[in-house]
Amino acid sequence: MGLELFASQPADGLTVVKVPEGVDGVALLNKLEKQYGLKLAGGQDTLKGKIIRLAHMGYIDQFDVLAGLAGVELVLKEMGYRVEPGSGLAAAQRVLANE
């Protein structure tokens, strides 16, 4: 999707990306929840509106992750960010399929 990872050494159970310039991170998360029923986390304190967090541990399975990525793509596109629909989803599916 062209999003930048927040951490230089990402964790296994959580992926955090920076919200692209010109996109309101708080509005992005609100749209995800209201339009698609997807609850992702944002940043706290000085990071509020600047990052989004997608958990992938515990009761979250691969299809929850794929749904989250699909929703992020759709909302980003709706908000004017240039993203090819399905690009992030396809990349995640390749990883999950061990390609």
C-alpha angles and dihedrals in degrees: 000000000000094000120147119236113238099213123060087214108033120210122241095236102042137041118201123188133182116249107245120252111273095025120109104228094199092052090047092056092045092052091048091055099040098042102034107017091241118142114202124164128243132204126285131226109346092005095057108129092006103084140030123209126209115190120209106178138086114016092359114103134189093273092055088054092048091049090050092051092047090051093048090052093050095047094044090052090048089052092054101261112141105243130147106234110245096017097111092036092053092048091052092048090053090053092047090049089051093238 
